[in-house]
Amino acid sequence: MQADFFDFYGQALNKLAFDDVITLIHLLNKVNDGLKSIHLQKESDQ
């Protein structure tokens, strides 16, 4: 399954330039940081 994962994304990203890949990684890291900072409050049952 891991090989399928790398093959799938390898084919999807094979036309990106190196700089594009660096930019993508940077943006994904920012999204990841944003996801880590989300704090949702549960509504209490009333």
N, CA, C and O atoms as CSV, one atom per row, in Angstrom:
chain,resi,resn,atom,element,x,y,z
A,1,MET,N,N,0.823,-1.193,0.000
A,1,MET,CA,C,0.000,0.000,0.000
A,1,MET,C,C,0.869,1.259,0.000
A,1,MET,O,O,0.536,2.243,-0.661
A,2,GLN,N,N,1.980,1.231,0.739
A,2,GLN,CA,C,2.859,2.397,0.777
A,2,GLN,C,C,3.419,2.696,-0.613
A,2,GLN,O,O,3.557,3.858,-0.995
A,3,ALA,N,N,3.737,1.655,-1.357
A,3,ALA,CA,C,4.240,1.853,-2.718
A,3,ALA,C,C,3.180,2.516,-3.587
A,3,ALA,O,O,3.497,3.389,-4.395
A,4,ASP,N,N,1.921,2.107,-3.427
A,4,ASP,CA,C,0.823,2.727,-4.171
A,4,ASP,C,C,0.711,4.207,-3.835
A,4,ASP,O,O,0.486,5.034,-4.718
A,5,PHE,N,N,0.866,4.536,-2.566
A,5,PHE,CA,C,0.791,5.924,-2.108
A,5,PHE,C,C,1.859,6.766,-2.802
A,5,PHE,O,O,1.560,7.820,-3.362
A,6,PHE,N,N,3.103,6.294,-2.762
A,6,PHE,CA,C,4.200,7.049,-3.364
A,6,PHE,C,C,4.064,7.116,-4.881
A,6,PHE,O,O,4.391,8.136,-5.488
A,7,ASP,N,N,3.591,6.050,-5.491
A,7,ASP,CA,C,3.393,6.042,-6.939
A,7,ASP,C,C,2.302,7.032,-7.331
A,7,ASP,O,O,2.461,7.786,-8.290
A,8,PHE,N,N,1.201,7.031,-6.596
A,8,PHE,CA,C,0.079,7.925,-6.874
A,8,PHE,C,C,0.512,9.382,-6.802
A,8,PHE,O,O,0.318,10.146,-7.748
A,9,TYR,N,N,1.106,9.763,-5.661
A,9,TYR,CA,C,1.505,11.160,-5.495
A,9,TYR,C,C,2.718,11.508,-6.350
A,9,TYR,O,O,2.869,12.658,-6.762
A,10,GLY,N,N,3.572,10.547,-6.619
A,10,GLY,CA,C,4.691,10.786,-7.521
A,10,GLY,C,C,4.215,11.171,-8.911
A,10,GLY,O,O,4.762,12.081,-9.534
A,11,GLN,N,N,3.196,10.475,-9.391
A,11,GLN,CA,C,2.631,10.798,-10.699
A,11,GLN,C,C,1.918,12.143,-10.675
A,11,GLN,O,O,1.968,12.891,-11.651
A,12,ALA,N,N,1.257,12.449,-9.571
A,12,ALA,CA,C,0.525,13.710,-9.472
A,12,ALA,C,C,1.461,14.912,-9.408
A,12,ALA,O,O,1.119,15.993,-9.887
A,13,LEU,N,N,2.628,14.728,-8.825
A,13,LEU,CA,C,3.542,15.852,-8.602
A,13,LEU,C,C,4.731,15.877,-9.554
A,13,LEU,O,O,5.588,16.752,-9.431
A,14,ASN,N,N,4.807,14.949,-10.492
A,14,ASN,CA,C,6.020,14.824,-11.308
A,14,ASN,C,C,6.290,16.013,-12.218
A,14,ASN,O,O,7.419,16.175,-12.683
A,15,LYS,N,N,5.303,16.840,-12.485
A,15,LYS,CA,C,5.519,17.990,-13.366
A,15,LYS,C,C,5.806,19.272,-12.594
A,15,LYS,O,O,5.976,20.330,-13.199
A,16,LEU,N,N,5.861,19.191,-11.279
A,16,LEU,CA,C,6.172,20.376,-10.488
A,16,LEU,C,C,7.676,20.612,-10.467
A,16,LEU,O,O,8.469,19.677,-10.355
A,17,ALA,N,N,8.045,21.874,-10.578
A,17,ALA,CA,C,9.455,22.240,-10.456
A,17,ALA,C,C,9.862,22.134,-8.991
A,17,ALA,O,O,9.011,22.130,-8.101
A,18,PHE,N,N,11.154,22.049,-8.749
A,18,PHE,CA,C,11.668,21.941,-7.382
A,18,PHE,C,C,11.159,23.092,-6.519
A,18,PHE,O,O,10.745,22.876,-5.380
A,19,ASP,N,N,11.187,24.308,-7.051
A,19,ASP,CA,C,10.709,25.473,-6.296
A,19,ASP,C,C,9.231,25.342,-5.943
A,19,ASP,O,O,8.806,25.763,-4.867
A,20,ASP,N,N,8.451,24.761,-6.847
A,20,ASP,CA,C,7.030,24.542,-6.573
A,20,ASP,C,C,6.841,23.566,-5.424
A,20,ASP,O,O,5.962,23.754,-4.583
A,21,VAL,N,N,7.656,22.531,-5.386
A,21,VAL,CA,C,7.574,21.540,-4.312
A,21,VAL,C,C,7.916,22.192,-2.975
A,21,VAL,O,O,7.252,21.933,-1.972
A,22,ILE,N,N,8.947,23.036,-2.953
A,22,ILE,CA,C,9.325,23.734,-1.723
A,22,ILE,C,C,8.188,24.637,-1.261
A,22,ILE,O,O,7.876,24.682,-0.071
A,23,THR,N,N,7.566,25.356,-2.195
A,23,THR,CA,C,6.435,26.222,-1.856
A,23,THR,C,C,5.273,25.401,-1.321
A,23,THR,O,O,4.642,25.791,-0.338
A,24,LEU,N,N,4.981,24.268,-1.953
A,24,LEU,CA,C,3.901,23.394,-1.497
A,24,LEU,C,C,4.157,22.903,-0.081
A,24,LEU,O,O,3.252,22.916,0.753
A,25,ILE,N,N,5.375,22.471,0.197
A,25,ILE,CA,C,5.713,21.997,1.543
A,25,ILE,C,C,5.545,23.123,2.554
A,25,ILE,O,O,5.016,22.907,3.645
A,26,HIS,N,N,5.991,24.317,2.196
A,26,HIS,CA,C,5.853,25.471,3.089
A,26,HIS,C,C,4.378,25.745,3.395
A,26,HIS,O,O,4.009,25.951,4.552
A,27,LEU,N,N,3.545,25.747,2.366
A,27,LEU,CA,C,2.119,26.010,2.568
A,27,LEU,C,C,1.447,24.900,3.375
A,27,LEU,O,O,0.601,25.181,4.225
A,28,LEU,N,N,1.810,23.657,3.121
A,28,LEU,CA,C,1.235,22.554,3.895
A,28,LEU,C,C,1.646,22.638,5.362
A,28,LEU,O,O,0.857,22.304,6.245
A,29,ASN,N,N,2.870,23.080,5.627
A,29,ASN,CA,C,3.302,23.277,7.013
A,29,ASN,C,C,2.487,24.369,7.687
A,29,ASN,O,O,2.141,24.245,8.862
A,30,LYS,N,N,2.176,25.439,6.959
A,30,LYS,CA,C,1.358,26.514,7.526
A,30,LYS,C,C,-0.063,26.014,7.821
A,30,LYS,O,O,-0.639,26.341,8.859
A,31,VAL,N,N,-0.616,25.225,6.908
A,31,VAL,CA,C,-1.948,24.652,7.133
A,31,VAL,C,C,-1.909,23.732,8.346
A,31,VAL,O,O,-2.818,23.762,9.175
A,32,ASN,N,N,-0.871,22.919,8.457
A,32,ASN,CA,C,-0.729,22.013,9.589
A,32,ASN,C,C,-0.658,22.792,10.902
A,32,ASN,O,O,-1.292,22.409,11.885
A,33,ASP,N,N,0.110,23.883,10.922
A,33,ASP,CA,C,0.177,24.721,12.120
A,33,ASP,C,C,-1.195,25.295,12.458
A,33,ASP,O,O,-1.584,25.344,13.625
A,34,GLY,N,N,-1.922,25.725,11.437
A,34,GLY,CA,C,-3.265,26.250,11.660
A,34,GLY,C,C,-4.203,25.193,12.216
A,34,GLY,O,O,-5.007,25.480,13.104
A,35,LEU,N,N,-4.110,23.983,11.707
A,35,LEU,CA,C,-4.955,22.899,12.204
A,35,LEU,C,C,-4.641,22.573,13.661
A,35,LEU,O,O,-5.540,22.248,14.437
A,36,LYS,N,N,-3.363,22.663,14.028
A,36,LYS,CA,C,-2.973,22.386,15.413
A,36,LYS,C,C,-3.520,23.430,16.378
A,36,LYS,O,O,-3.714,23.141,17.559
A,37,SER,N,N,-3.768,24.634,15.888
A,37,SER,CA,C,-4.199,25.711,16.777
A,37,SER,C,C,-5.719,25.806,16.913
A,37,SER,O,O,-6.221,26.677,17.624
A,38,ILE,N,N,-6.443,24.936,16.250
A,38,ILE,CA,C,-7.907,24.961,16.331
A,38,ILE,C,C,-8.353,24.372,17.664
A,38,ILE,O,O,-7.945,23.274,18.044
A,39,HIS,N,N,-9.185,25.110,18.355
A,39,HIS,CA,C,-9.760,24.641,19.617
A,39,HIS,C,C,-11.272,24.819,19.531
A,39,HIS,O,O,-11.780,25.938,19.604
A,40,LEU,N,N,-11.969,23.732,19.380
A,40,LEU,CA,C,-13.422,23.767,19.307
A,40,LEU,C,C,-14.002,23.442,20.672
A,40,LEU,O,O,-13.536,22.542,21.370
A,41,GLN,N,N,-15.015,24.187,21.028
A,41,GLN,CA,C,-15.690,23.914,22.293
A,41,GLN,C,C,-16.905,23.051,22.007
A,41,GLN,O,O,-17.666,23.299,21.071
A,42,LYS,N,N,-17.065,22.039,22.831
A,42,LYS,CA,C,-18.232,21.179,22.695
A,42,LYS,C,C,-19.427,21.886,23.300
A,42,LYS,O,O,-19.333,22.514,24.355
A,43,GLU,N,N,-20.556,21.772,22.609
A,43,GLU,CA,C,-21.788,22.329,23.154
A,43,GLU,C,C,-22.310,21.375,24.215
A,43,GLU,O,O,-22.352,20.162,24.007
A,44,SER,N,N,-22.703,21.925,25.346
A,44,SER,CA,C,-23.256,21.071,26.398
A,44,SER,C,C,-24.702,20.736,26.061
A,44,SER,O,O,-25.438,21.559,25.518
A,45,ASP,N,N,-25.089,19.517,26.392
A,45,ASP,CA,C,-26.469,19.084,26.153
A,45,ASP,C,C,-27.377,19.780,27.141
A,45,ASP,O,O,-27.183,19.677,28.352
A,46,GLN,N,N,-28.364,20.484,26.630
A,46,GLN,CA,C,-29.303,21.186,27.520
A,46,GLN,C,C,-30.711,20.804,27.217
A,46,GLN,O,O,-31.637,21.294,27.863
